[in-house]
Structures are given as C-alpha cells and as structure tokens.
Amino acid sequence: MPDVLLTLYCAGADGTLIAGALRGATGRAVHLREETVFGHDFSDASTAERVTGQLDRRAIDVTLPEESVASVIGAVERLNRAAPVRWHVTPVVAGGRLP
C-alpha cells in the first residue's frame, strides 16, 4: 500500500508527548509545529482560549504506510493526554529528497 501523511492536531501541552510516541511507534521522522487557530468550534478549547478566540495547538505530521494508520491512532488514543486530538489522513502522491 502507498504511504499517507497522518496529521494530528492537539493541545499545545500534548504536542511533545504525542510526537515522541509517534516516533517510537512508527520509526519515522515526525514533524511538530506550533499553530494558532482562529476558530469557531471551541469544544476542545480551554477557558482562556474561549475568551481570546484563539486556540494554542500543535500540528504533528508523520508519513507512514496506510495500513498502519489505525494502530498509530490507537496508540495516541491510549496516551494520558490533556485534551482531545483531531486527525486526518492525506494520500502522498509524490515525494523525495533533494541534495
């Protein structure tokens, strides 16, 4: 099966925990980015985030075989996280490395 890009969006407090777990579970490079989300859905927001209208989030990307997505999501689900995690999967059409 082809590789896919798994992207998870989590609370800032959970970013390093989840990225470390993904690195251990996949053996792949994991990319962690800080993000500020200006949103309308505050169901996952802290009280401070609801007041400001800005969510402090981390985006975590890892490329992995499509068949391993379910087990990786299960590993993240079992972590002792502070907040919910949202995720999506995107097909990788092409990729490579330029020297």
MMTF fields as JSON, N, C-alpha, C and O atoms, coordinates in Angstrom:
{
  "mmtfVersion": "1.0.0",
  "mmtfProducer": "UNKNOWN",
  "numBonds": 395,
  "numAtoms": 396,
  "numGroups": 99,
  "numChains": 1,
  "numModels": 1,
  "chainsPerModel": [1],
  "groupsPerChain": [99],
  "chainIdList": ["A"],
  "bondAtomList": [4, 2, 8, 6, 12, 10, 16, 14, 20, 18, 24, 22, 28, 26, 32, 30, 36, 34, 40, 38, 44, 42, 48, 46, 52, 50, 56, 54, 60, 58, 64, 62, 68, 66, 72, 70, 76, 74, 80, 78, 84, 82, 88, 86, 92, 90, 96, 94, 100, 98, 104, 102, 108, 106, 112, 110, 116, 114, 120, 118, 124, 122, 128, 126, 132, 130, 136, 134, 140, 138, 144, 142, 148, 146, 152, 150, 156, 154, 160, 158, 164, 162, 168, 166, 172, 170, 176, 174, 180, 178, 184, 182, 188, 186, 192, 190, 196, 194, 200, 198, 204, 202, 208, 206, 212, 210, 216, 214, 220, 218, 224, 222, 228, 226, 232, 230, 236, 234, 240, 238, 244, 242, 248, 246, 252, 250, 256, 254, 260, 258, 264, 262, 268, 266, 272, 270, 276, 274, 280, 278, 284, 282, 288, 286, 292, 290, 296, 294, 300, 298, 304, 302, 308, 306, 312, 310, 316, 314, 320, 318, 324, 322, 328, 326, 332, 330, 336, 334, 340, 338, 344, 342, 348, 346, 352, 350, 356, 354, 360, 358, 364, 362, 368, 366, 372, 370, 376, 374, 380, 378, 384, 382, 388, 386, 392, 390],
  "bondOrderList": [1, 1, 1, 1, 1, 1, 1, 1, 1, 1, 1, 1, 1, 1, 1, 1, 1, 1, 1, 1, 1, 1, 1, 1, 1, 1, 1, 1, 1, 1, 1, 1, 1, 1, 1, 1, 1, 1, 1, 1, 1, 1, 1, 1, 1, 1, 1, 1, 1, 1, 1, 1, 1, 1, 1, 1, 1, 1, 1, 1, 1, 1, 1, 1, 1, 1, 1, 1, 1, 1, 1, 1, 1, 1, 1, 1, 1, 1, 1, 1, 1, 1, 1, 1, 1, 1, 1, 1, 1, 1, 1, 1, 1, 1, 1, 1, 1, 1],
  "groupList": [{"groupName": "MET", "atomNameList": ["N", "CA", "C", "O"], "elementList": ["N", "C", "C", "O"], "formalChargeList": [0, 0, 0, 0], "bondAtomList": [1, 0, 2, 1, 3, 2], "bondOrderList": [1, 1, 2], "singleLetterCode": "M", "chemCompType": "L-PEPTIDE LINKING"}, {"groupName": "PRO", "atomNameList": ["N", "CA", "C", "O"], "elementList": ["N", "C", "C", "O"], "formalChargeList": [0, 0, 0, 0], "bondAtomList": [1, 0, 2, 1, 3, 2], "bondOrderList": [1, 1, 2], "singleLetterCode": "P", "chemCompType": "L-PEPTIDE LINKING"}, {"groupName": "ASP", "atomNameList": ["N", "CA", "C", "O"], "elementList": ["N", "C", "C", "O"], "formalChargeList": [0, 0, 0, 0], "bondAtomList": [1, 0, 2, 1, 3, 2], "bondOrderList": [1, 1, 2], "singleLetterCode": "D", "chemCompType": "L-PEPTIDE LINKING"}, {"groupName": "VAL", "atomNameList": ["N", "CA", "C", "O"], "elementList": ["N", "C", "C", "O"], "formalChargeList": [0, 0, 0, 0], "bondAtomList": [1, 0, 2, 1, 3, 2], "bondOrderList": [1, 1, 2], "singleLetterCode": "V", "chemCompType": "L-PEPTIDE LINKING"}, {"groupName": "LEU", "atomNameList": ["N", "CA", "C", "O"], "elementList": ["N", "C", "C", "O"], "formalChargeList": [0, 0, 0, 0], "bondAtomList": [1, 0, 2, 1, 3, 2], "bondOrderList": [1, 1, 2], "singleLetterCode": "L", "chemCompType": "L-PEPTIDE LINKING"}, {"groupName": "THR", "atomNameList": ["N", "CA", "C", "O"], "elementList": ["N", "C", "C", "O"], "formalChargeList": [0, 0, 0, 0], "bondAtomList": [1, 0, 2, 1, 3, 2], "bondOrderList": [1, 1, 2], "singleLetterCode": "T", "chemCompType": "L-PEPTIDE LINKING"}, {"groupName": "TYR", "atomNameList": ["N", "CA", "C", "O"], "elementList": ["N", "C", "C", "O"], "formalChargeList": [0, 0, 0, 0], "bondAtomList": [1, 0, 2, 1, 3, 2], "bondOrderList": [1, 1, 2], "singleLetterCode": "Y", "chemCompType": "L-PEPTIDE LINKING"}, {"groupName": "CYS", "atomNameList": ["N", "CA", "C", "O"], "elementList": ["N", "C", "C", "O"], "formalChargeList": [0, 0, 0, 0], "bondAtomList": [1, 0, 2, 1, 3, 2], "bondOrderList": [1, 1, 2], "singleLetterCode": "C", "chemCompType": "L-PEPTIDE LINKING"}, {"groupName": "ALA", "atomNameList": ["N", "CA", "C", "O"], "elementList": ["N", "C", "C", "O"], "formalChargeList": [0, 0, 0, 0], "bondAtomList": [1, 0, 2, 1, 3, 2], "bondOrderList": [1, 1, 2], "singleLetterCode": "A", "chemCompType": "L-PEPTIDE LINKING"}, {"groupName": "GLY", "atomNameList": ["N", "CA", "C", "O"], "elementList": ["N", "C", "C", "O"], "formalChargeList": [0, 0, 0, 0], "bondAtomList": [1, 0, 2, 1, 3, 2], "bondOrderList": [1, 1, 2], "singleLetterCode": "G", "chemCompType": "PEPTIDE LINKING"}, {"groupName": "ILE", "atomNameList": ["N", "CA", "C", "O"], "elementList": ["N", "C", "C", "O"], "formalChargeList": [0, 0, 0, 0], "bondAtomList": [1, 0, 2, 1, 3, 2], "bondOrderList": [1, 1, 2], "singleLetterCode": "I", "chemCompType": "L-PEPTIDE LINKING"}, {"groupName": "ARG", "atomNameList": ["N", "CA", "C", "O"], "elementList": ["N", "C", "C", "O"], "formalChargeList": [0, 0, 0, 0], "bondAtomList": [1, 0, 2, 1, 3, 2], "bondOrderList": [1, 1, 2], "singleLetterCode": "R", "chemCompType": "L-PEPTIDE LINKING"}, {"groupName": "HIS", "atomNameList": ["N", "CA", "C", "O"], "elementList": ["N", "C", "C", "O"], "formalChargeList": [0, 0, 0, 0], "bondAtomList": [1, 0, 2, 1, 3, 2], "bondOrderList": [1, 1, 2], "singleLetterCode": "H", "chemCompType": "L-PEPTIDE LINKING"}, {"groupName": "GLU", "atomNameList": ["N", "CA", "C", "O"], "elementList": ["N", "C", "C", "O"], "formalChargeList": [0, 0, 0, 0], "bondAtomList": [1, 0, 2, 1, 3, 2], "bondOrderList": [1, 1, 2], "singleLetterCode": "E", "chemCompType": "L-PEPTIDE LINKING"}, {"groupName": "PHE", "atomNameList": ["N", "CA", "C", "O"], "elementList": ["N", "C", "C", "O"], "formalChargeList": [0, 0, 0, 0], "bondAtomList": [1, 0, 2, 1, 3, 2], "bondOrderList": [1, 1, 2], "singleLetterCode": "F", "chemCompType": "L-PEPTIDE LINKING"}, {"groupName": "SER", "atomNameList": ["N", "CA", "C", "O"], "elementList": ["N", "C", "C", "O"], "formalChargeList": [0, 0, 0, 0], "bondAtomList": [1, 0, 2, 1, 3, 2], "bondOrderList": [1, 1, 2], "singleLetterCode": "S", "chemCompType": "L-PEPTIDE LINKING"}, {"groupName": "GLN", "atomNameList": ["N", "CA", "C", "O"], "elementList": ["N", "C", "C", "O"], "formalChargeList": [0, 0, 0, 0], "bondAtomList": [1, 0, 2, 1, 3, 2], "bondOrderList": [1, 1, 2], "singleLetterCode": "Q", "chemCompType": "L-PEPTIDE LINKING"}, {"groupName": "ASN", "atomNameList": ["N", "CA", "C", "O"], "elementList": ["N", "C", "C", "O"], "formalChargeList": [0, 0, 0, 0], "bondAtomList": [1, 0, 2, 1, 3, 2], "bondOrderList": [1, 1, 2], "singleLetterCode": "N", "chemCompType": "L-PEPTIDE LINKING"}, {"groupName": "TRP", "atomNameList": ["N", "CA", "C", "O"], "elementList": ["N", "C", "C", "O"], "formalChargeList": [0, 0, 0, 0], "bondAtomList": [1, 0, 2, 1, 3, 2], "bondOrderList": [1, 1, 2], "singleLetterCode": "W", "chemCompType": "L-PEPTIDE LINKING"}],
  "groupTypeList": [0, 1, 2, 3, 4, 4, 5, 4, 6, 7, 8, 9, 8, 2, 9, 5, 4, 10, 8, 9, 8, 4, 11, 9, 8, 5, 9, 11, 8, 3, 12, 4, 11, 13, 13, 5, 3, 14, 9, 12, 2, 14, 15, 2, 8, 15, 5, 8, 13, 11, 3, 5, 9, 16, 4, 2, 11, 11, 8, 10, 2, 3, 5, 4, 1, 13, 13, 15, 3, 8, 15, 3, 10, 9, 8, 3, 13, 11, 4, 17, 11, 8, 8, 1, 3, 11, 18, 12, 3, 5, 1, 3, 3, 8, 9, 9, 11, 4, 1],
  "groupIdList": [1, 2, 3, 4, 5, 6, 7, 8, 9, 10, 11, 12, 13, 14, 15, 16, 17, 18, 19, 20, 21, 22, 23, 24, 25, 26, 27, 28, 29, 30, 31, 32, 33, 34, 35, 36, 37, 38, 39, 40, 41, 42, 43, 44, 45, 46, 47, 48, 49, 50, 51, 52, 53, 54, 55, 56, 57, 58, 59, 60, 61, 62, 63, 64, 65, 66, 67, 68, 69, 70, 71, 72, 73, 74, 75, 76, 77, 78, 79, 80, 81, 82, 83, 84, 85, 86, 87, 88, 89, 90, 91, 92, 93, 94, 95, 96, 97, 98, 99],
  "secStructList": [7, 7, 3, 3, 3, 3, 3, 3, 3, 3, 3, 4, 4, 4, 2, 2, 2, 2, 2, 2, 2, 2, 2, 2, 2, 2, 7, 1, 7, 3, 3, 3, 3, 3, 3, 3, 3, 3, 7, 1, 7, 7, 6, 6, 7, 7, 2, 2, 2, 2, 2, 2, 6, 3, 3, 3, 3, 3, 3, 3, 3, 3, 3, 3, 3, 4, 4, 4, 2, 2, 2, 2, 2, 2, 2, 2, 2, 6, 1, 7, 7, 1, 1, 7, 7, 3, 3, 3, 3, 3, 3, 7, 7, 7, 7, 7, 7, 7, 7],
  "xCoordList": [0.839, 0.0, 0.88, 2.009, 0.376, 1.165, 1.246, 0.486, 2.187, 2.295, 1.226, 0.737, 0.877, -0.053, 0.59, 1.519, 0.08, 0.51, -0.567, -1.702, -0.204, -1.1, -0.787, 0.35, -1.807, -1.654, -2.573, -3.77, -2.006, -2.776, -2.721, -1.691, -3.832, -3.918, -4.272, -5.287, -3.416, -3.609, -3.347, -2.858, -3.678, -3.381, -1.869, -1.122, -1.431, -0.007, 0.656, 1.794, -0.034, 0.528, 0.781, 1.595, 0.102, 0.229, 1.192, 1.483, 1.686, 2.473, 3.694, 3.865, 4.545, 5.782, 5.492, 6.161, 4.517, 4.132, 3.708, 4.169, 2.84, 2.323, 3.411, 3.523, 4.215, 5.292, 6.28, 6.715, 6.632, 7.543, 6.951, 7.646, 5.676, 5.008, 4.956, 5.15, 4.695, 4.657, 6.026, 6.132, 7.068, 8.417, 8.723, 9.266, 8.373, 8.612, 7.765, 8.234, 6.528, 5.601, 5.841, 5.549, 6.373, 6.493, 7.921, 8.138, 8.899, 10.276, 10.506, 11.507, 9.609, 9.678, 9.953, 9.783, 10.378, 10.55, 9.189, 8.215, 9.13, 7.894, 8.122, 9.115, 7.213, 7.319, 6.28, 5.093, 6.747, 5.89, 5.948, 7.027, 4.775, 4.687, 3.734, 2.704, 4.098, 3.177, 2.18, 2.545, 0.925, -0.104, -1.052, -1.36, -1.504, -2.586, -3.79, -3.725, -4.872, -6.078, -7.104, -7.464, -7.567, -8.642, -9.91, -10.207, -10.643, -11.735, -13.083, -13.242, -14.06, -15.433, -15.894, -16.88, -15.19, -15.52, -14.613, -13.422, -15.17, -14.382, -14.667, -14.442, -15.161, -15.498, -14.27, -14.391, -13.083, -11.844, -11.038, -9.923, -11.579, -10.821, -10.84, -11.8, -9.744, -9.687, -10.477, -10.871, -10.704, -11.428, -10.691, -11.316, -9.377, -8.586, -8.687, -8.769, -8.682, -8.8, -10.171, -10.282, -11.194, -12.542, -12.644, -13.318, -11.984, -12.01, -11.304, -11.816, -10.14, -9.361, -9.831, -9.583, -10.506, -10.913, -9.777, -9.895, -8.669, -7.501, -7.137, -7.044, -6.934, -6.578, -5.084, -4.568, -4.387, -2.969, -2.861, -3.146, -2.453, -2.428, -1.071, -0.25, -0.842, 0.322, -0.175, -1.144, 0.5, 0.234, 1.402, 2.563, 1.085, 2.101, 1.902, 0.824, 2.951, 2.903, 3.842, 4.958, 3.386, 4.238, 3.746, 2.546, 4.685, 4.36, 4.55, 5.587, 3.555, 3.609, 2.769, 1.959, 2.957, 2.126, 0.656, 0.329, -0.202, -1.638, -2.174, -3.032, -1.681, -2.208, -1.841, -2.404, -0.923, -0.551, -1.276, -1.076, -2.111, -2.803, -3.643, -3.553, -4.438, -5.34, -4.564, -4.973, -3.458, -2.69, -2.008, -1.889, -1.561, -0.929, -1.964, -1.686, -3.141, -4.211, -4.584, -4.837, -4.616, -4.899, -3.851, -4.186, -2.587, -1.517, -1.673, -1.449, -2.055, -2.279, -3.492, -3.489, -4.509, -5.718, -5.42, -6.045, -4.477, -4.146, -3.221, -3.014, -2.669, -1.785, -2.571, -3.766, -1.896, -2.509, -2.42, -1.535, -3.348, -3.349, -4.172, -5.029, -3.888, -4.635, -5.926, -6.863, -5.975, -7.117, -7.362, -6.522, -8.499, -8.804, -7.806, -7.113, -7.753, -6.886, -7.755, -8.592, -7.544, -8.201, -7.14, -5.954, -7.565, -6.589, -7.221, -8.442, -6.368, -6.807, -5.645, -4.483, -5.987, -5.024, -5.101, -6.186, -3.927, -3.838, -2.946, -1.855, -3.379, -2.514, -1.244, -1.279, -0.129, 1.124, 1.25, 1.449, 1.134, 1.173, 2.613, 2.927, 3.473, 4.885, 5.707, 5.19, 6.976, 7.879, 9.301, 9.546, 10.225, 11.621, 12.509, 12.053, 13.791, 14.772, 15.703, 16.238, 15.891, 16.794, 18.109, 18.088, 19.244, 20.531, 20.879, 21.924],
  "yCoordList": [-1.189, 0.0, 1.248, 1.21, 2.338, 3.564, 4.245, 3.934, 5.179, 5.971, 7.05, 7.497, 7.455, 8.558, 9.518, 9.158, 10.734, 11.716, 11.782, 12.176, 11.398, 11.485, 12.795, 13.037, 13.634, 14.899, 14.878, 14.618, 15.154, 15.237, 16.665, 17.33, 17.133, 18.464, 18.285, 17.677, 18.826, 18.605, 19.893, 20.877, 19.87, 20.99, 21.145, 20.172, 22.388, 22.646, 21.781, 21.349, 21.522, 20.728, 19.274, 18.601, 18.788, 17.38, 17.153, 16.004, 18.212, 18.076, 17.193, 16.268, 17.454, 16.688, 15.238, 14.327, 15.019, 13.66, 12.842, 11.716, 13.401, 12.68, 12.495, 11.42, 13.533, 13.415, 12.324, 11.547, 12.256, 11.213, 9.827, 8.891, 9.695, 8.397, 7.982, 6.809, 8.935, 8.621, 8.188, 7.252, 8.87, 8.493, 7.062, 6.277, 6.732, 5.375, 4.325, 3.216, 4.664, 3.694, 3.484, 2.411, 4.501, 4.412, 4.238, 3.693, 4.692, 4.674, 5.665, 5.569, 6.596, 7.591, 8.975, 9.202, 9.889, 11.283, 11.885, 11.672, 12.626, 13.259, 14.766, 15.236, 15.515, 16.971, 17.581, 17.261, 18.46, 19.108, 20.62, 21.212, 21.24, 22.684, 23.338, 22.771, 24.542, 25.351, 26.005, 26.458, 26.053, 26.699, 27.476, 27.055, 28.602, 29.335, 29.197, 29.525, 28.719, 28.502, 29.557, 29.693, 30.299, 31.262, 30.541, 30.455, 30.029, 29.151, 29.592, 30.615, 28.761, 28.947, 27.765, 27.868, 26.652, 25.458, 25.433, 25.147, 25.731, 25.803, 24.629, 24.731, 23.517, 22.374, 21.763, 21.128, 21.943, 21.418, 22.502, 22.239, 23.71, 24.857, 24.96, 24.569, 25.502, 25.843, 27.137, 27.787, 27.505, 28.738, 29.947, 30.83, 29.997, 31.124, 31.202, 32.295, 30.052, 30.039, 30.531, 31.197, 30.214, 30.689, 32.198, 32.851, 32.75, 34.202, 34.917, 35.913, 34.429, 35.103, 34.748, 35.498, 33.614, 33.161, 32.54, 32.327, 32.246, 31.648, 30.362, 30.327, 29.314, 28.02, 27.769, 27.871, 27.442, 27.092, 25.611, 24.759, 25.309, 23.927, 23.551, 24.415, 22.255, 21.712, 20.835, 20.088, 20.94, 20.061, 19.094, 19.497, 17.829, 16.78, 15.987, 15.445, 15.92, 15.186, 14.0, 14.092, 12.892, 11.722, 10.991, 10.789, 10.601, 9.827, 8.359, 7.973, 7.541, 6.134, 5.307, 5.855, 3.991, 3.131, 3.237, 3.295, 3.261, 3.424, 2.373, 2.679, 1.155, 0.081, 0.245, -0.453, 1.139, 1.312, 2.469, 2.698, 3.197, 4.36, 3.968, 4.626, 2.938, 2.56, 2.233, 2.635, 1.512, 1.164, 2.39, 2.494, 3.313, 4.538, 5.413, 5.953, 5.556, 6.321, 5.666, 6.363, 4.359, 3.65, 3.936, 4.093, 4.005, 4.315, 5.722, 5.938, 6.675, 8.045, 8.094, 8.817, 7.337, 7.308, 6.817, 7.269, 5.902, 5.334, 6.218, 5.933, 7.27, 8.159, 8.942, 9.19, 9.323, 10.137, 11.609, 12.338, 12.033, 13.365, 14.332, 13.929, 15.632, 16.67, 17.044, 17.547, 16.795, 17.272, 16.349, 15.507, 16.507, 15.706, 15.971, 16.988, 15.033, 15.13, 14.953, 14.053, 15.815, 15.668, 15.205, 15.482, 14.499, 13.997, 13.825, 13.742, 13.773, 13.422, 12.774, 12.908, 12.072, 11.352, 11.884, 12.06, 12.138, 12.643, 11.706, 11.362, 11.285, 10.441, 11.186, 12.388, 10.471, 11.046, 10.64, 9.466, 11.599, 11.345, 11.245, 10.435, 12.069, 12.051, 12.58, 13.26, 12.263, 12.739, 12.405, 11.688, 12.913, 12.633, 13.49, 14.138, 13.5, 14.294, 14.932, 14.25, 16.232, 16.945, 17.199, 17.701, 16.872, 17.092, 18.572, 18.936],
  "zCoordList": [0.0, 0.0, 0.0, 0.489, -0.539, -0.593, 0.774, 1.691, 0.884, 2.102, 2.129, 1.091, 3.343, 3.566, 4.565, 5.287, 4.589, 5.578, 6.657, 6.391, 7.863, 9.011, 9.724, 10.129, 9.873, 10.587, 11.794, 11.673, 12.952, 14.188, 14.697, 14.594, 15.246, 15.839, 17.308, 17.649, 18.171, 19.61, 20.381, 19.826, 21.664, 22.546, 22.657, 22.56, 22.863, 22.991, 24.042, 23.859, 25.137, 26.232, 25.843, 26.475, 24.826, 24.427, 23.26, 22.925, 22.641, 21.421, 21.544, 20.751, 22.516, 22.667, 23.041, 22.552, 23.889, 24.281, 23.065, 22.879, 22.247, 21.082, 20.029, 19.438, 19.789, 18.797, 19.198, 18.348, 20.454, 20.933, 20.771, 20.376, 21.075, 20.925, 19.46, 19.141, 18.566, 17.138, 16.625, 15.832, 17.077, 16.651, 17.078, 16.302, 18.309, 18.8, 18.103, 17.849, 17.795, 17.196, 15.709, 15.179, 15.029, 13.568, 13.077, 11.994, 13.855, 13.385, 12.25, 11.54, 12.077, 11.006, 11.592, 12.79, 10.731, 11.143, 11.47, 10.747, 12.55, 12.999, 13.028, 13.583, 12.438, 12.381, 13.319, 13.247, 14.195, 15.193, 14.968, 14.961, 14.784, 14.55, 15.542, 15.905, 15.97, 16.765, 15.822, 14.737, 16.237, 15.433, 16.333, 17.449, 15.834, 16.472, 15.562, 14.377, 16.109, 15.325, 15.712, 16.882, 14.716, 14.917, 14.474, 13.283, 15.441, 15.077, 15.574, 16.24, 15.215, 15.667, 16.511, 17.241, 16.416, 17.195, 18.416, 18.303, 19.574, 20.793, 21.73, 22.936, 21.182, 22.021, 22.684, 23.731, 22.091, 22.675, 23.385, 23.835, 23.492, 23.986, 25.501, 26.165, 26.025, 27.446, 27.651, 26.683, 28.902, 29.194, 28.629, 28.042, 28.796, 28.277, 26.755, 26.193, 26.089, 24.631, 24.178, 23.149, 24.924, 24.58, 24.71, 23.912, 25.705, 25.911, 24.773, 24.262, 24.364, 23.31, 21.903, 20.96, 21.756, 20.43, 19.643, 18.436, 20.325, 19.69, 20.416, 21.643, 19.64, 20.212, 20.032, 18.92, 21.121, 21.081, 20.752, 21.593, 19.537, 19.072, 18.518, 18.207, 18.398, 17.73, 16.586, 16.729, 15.46, 14.321, 14.238, 14.29, 14.11, 14.072, 12.794, 12.554, 11.969, 10.706, 10.745, 11.256, 10.204, 10.007, 8.76, 8.577, 7.911, 6.717, 7.061, 7.601, 6.751, 7.12, 6.159, 5.411, 6.174, 5.323, 5.735, 6.92, 4.75, 5.007, 5.987, 6.815, 5.895, 6.745, 8.223, 9.067, 8.557, 9.962, 10.647, 11.84, 9.917, 10.488, 11.7, 12.737, 11.605, 12.708, 13.981, 15.07, 13.859, 15.062, 15.661, 16.881, 14.821, 15.325, 16.033, 17.103, 15.451, 16.1, 17.437, 18.419, 17.472, 18.726, 19.788, 20.962, 19.39, 20.34, 20.908, 22.099, 20.068, 20.535, 21.462, 22.458, 21.138, 21.969, 23.388, 24.348, 23.517, 24.83, 25.672, 26.852, 25.097, 25.855, 26.898, 26.735, 27.958, 29.006, 28.587, 29.033, 27.724, 27.144, 27.981, 28.768, 27.79, 28.495, 27.776, 28.396, 26.453, 25.666, 24.469, 24.152, 23.814, 22.626, 21.493, 21.476, 20.555, 19.384, 18.144, 18.08, 17.173, 15.87, 14.88, 15.061, 13.836, 12.874, 11.507, 11.376, 10.486, 9.141, 8.395, 8.778, 7.326, 6.507, 5.082, 4.526, 4.498, 3.13, 2.32, 2.775, 1.13, 0.3, -0.098, -0.364, -0.139, -0.622, -2.084, -2.396, -2.961, -4.396, -4.889, -5.761, -4.326, -4.719, -3.554, -2.667, -3.571, -2.518, -2.889, -3.859, -2.132, -2.386, -1.543, -0.601, -1.877, -1.153, -2.177, -3.051, -2.062, -2.947, -2.215, -1.091, -2.814, -2.132, -2.062, -1.523]
}
